[in-house]
Amino acid sequence: MVKPAIEFYFDFSSPYAYVANEWIDALAARHGRTVRRHAILLGVAFAAAELKSPVAYPLKREYSLHDFARSARFERVPYVQPTPFPIATHHAARVFWWLHDTQGDAPAAQWARSAFRAYFTQGVVLSDPGALRELAQASGLDAAAAEAAWNDPIWKDRLREANEQALRAGLFGAPFFVVDGEPFWGNDRKAQIERRLAEGPF
């Protein structure tokens, strides 16, 4: 019997989602699961939940920047704090959905890895169209087709639909996971997700 996929919601501008993207597939595989990724915009979720990015609060900013890097070191993944930060990620997210809906999960997941790593290890500004075209080309995509996709109303609507679905699922931050109907918020919920998969509800 095929077990349900782990639903994984992320924004390309979230450091914690970047870190989670590096471990979620291996964790899922250990328990006979796959991962279904959902690129969304945190700005939409923050607006709905009346929240802001932690770095928008002076009291939280320095701690948050320290914790982003510490969380990456803990998982032994490379991390360089990008500037500018945060950034708009709607173009990168539309490319994700274009790939997902026209080519399947694997190409979309590969794009997610490429875009996350480009931003959080090389400082590639995903909100810059020129930089995003270059990244698409370097990732093996047709750069012109990718640019056409992120400007196409079809993929704008697809991302809007994904945001609306995420809100219906209860999302208010990223990374956000749903395991057999149960939500988990945050990169720091890894151990709880692992136990949930191994033992069921607790």
N, C-alpha and C positions, 0 to 999 in steps of 0.2 A: 504494500500500500504506500503510495506516494505521500510523503509528509508535506504539509503546507510550507510555502516559502516564508522566510523572515522578511517582513516589509521594512525597508530602510529609507527614511526620508532625510534629505540633506540639502544644504545650500553650499555652493562652491566657495563662499566666503567664510565658512565656519571652520576655524582651526580644529575644534573637537570633532567635527564631521570628517575632516581630512584624516585625523588619527583613526577614527572608527572605521573609515573606509579601508584602512590598511589591515585591520584584523577581522572584520566581519565575515569575509568569505571562508577563512580557515576555521573560525569558530563554527559557522554553519555546517561546513563539511564534516567536522568531527561528530556531528549529530545527525548526519544524513539529510541535511537541509540545503536548500538553495537560498539565494538572496534576490529579492525583487526591489530594485532601486527606484526611488522617486526623487527627481530633481525639483526643488521648490524654491520659493523666494522667502527668506526669513522676514523681510520687511512686511510682507502680507500677514504673516503669523503674528509678528510683533504688534502690528496695528490692531489686529483682531483681539489680542490679549492685553492691549494697552501696556506694552513693554518696550524696552529699548535694548540695544546691544550693551553688554556689561562694560565695554570700553567707553560708552557714552557717559558713564557716571564717574566723575573724578575720583571718588573714594574707591571704586572697584578697578579702575583702569590699570594701575601698575601691578596689582595682584593678578589680574586677568592675563596680562601680557606674560608675566612670569609663569603662570600656570599653563598657558598654551605650550610654551617650550618644554616645561617640566613633564607635561602629559605625553608629549612626543618622545622625550628621552626615556620615559618609563616604558613605553611600548617599543623602544629602540627603532624609531623611524626618524629620518632626517627632518629638520625643521629650521627654517629661517624666517623670522617675522617679516612679512611683506609690508611694503609701503607703496601706494596708499593702502590703508586698511580701516574699515571694511570697504568693499567695492560692490558695485552693481554686478549681478551675475546672470541677468536675464538672457543675454546672448548665448552664454555657455550652456545654460539650462535648456534653451530652445534647441541647440545642437544635440544635446542629450536626447530629447524627445524625438527629434527627427531621426536619429539613429535607432532609437528604441523601436519606434513604430514602423520603420521601413526596413531595418536590417536585423533587429532582434536584440535580446538582452546582452549578449556577449560584446558586440561592438559598442553599445551604449555604456556598459561597465568599463570597457577599456578607455573610452573617452573620459569617463569620470575619473579614473586613475590618472590619466595623462593631465587633465586640467587641474586636479587637486595638487599633484606633484609639481606642476609648472608654477603654480601660484605660491605654494608653501615651501618650496625648496629653491626655486630659481627667481622668484619675484616677478614672474610674467603677469602683467596686469590684464586680467581676463576681461575687464570692461573696456579695454582699448581695442577697437576693431582691427587695427593693423597687427597688433600682437596676437590677437585671437586667430586671425587668418594664418599667421606664421605657425602658430601652434597646431592648427588644424592640418596644415601641410606636413609639419614634422611628425604628426601622429598618424600619417598615412591616409588622411582624408583628402577629398577634392576641396581645396580651400574656397573656390568660387561657389561650389554647391553648398558648402557649410554657411558661407555668408548669405547666400540666397535664402537658406532655411531660416537663419535667425532674423531675417527681415520679412519673412513670409507670414501673412495673417493666419495661415493654418497652424503654424507652430507657436505663434503668439497665443492663439486660442487654446492650443493643447497645454501650454504651460499654465494658462489661467485655470483650465479645468483641473490640472494637477494640484494647484494651490487650493482650489475649492475642496477637492477630495481630501487633501491633507487636513484642512480645518474640520471637515466632518469626522475625520479619524481622531480628532482631539489634539492635533499638533499645535504646539506653542513655542517650540524651540528645536534646535538641531544639534547633534543627531537625534532622531526620534525613531524608535523601533516598535513594531507590533509583532508579537510572538503568539501565535494561536489566539489572537484576539486581545491579548494583554499588552498595554503600552508600557514602554520603558523610555525614559528621556535621559540622554547624556552618555558621553563616552565612558563615564565612570560607572555605568550600569553593566559593564561587561560581565562581571562575576555573577550578577543576578540573572542575566540572560543565559549564561552557561548553565547555571543550576536549574533554571526553568526548563531548558531543553533536555537536561539529563534526568530530572526527577518529576517534572510537571509542576503544577501550581504549588506555591508554598505560602 
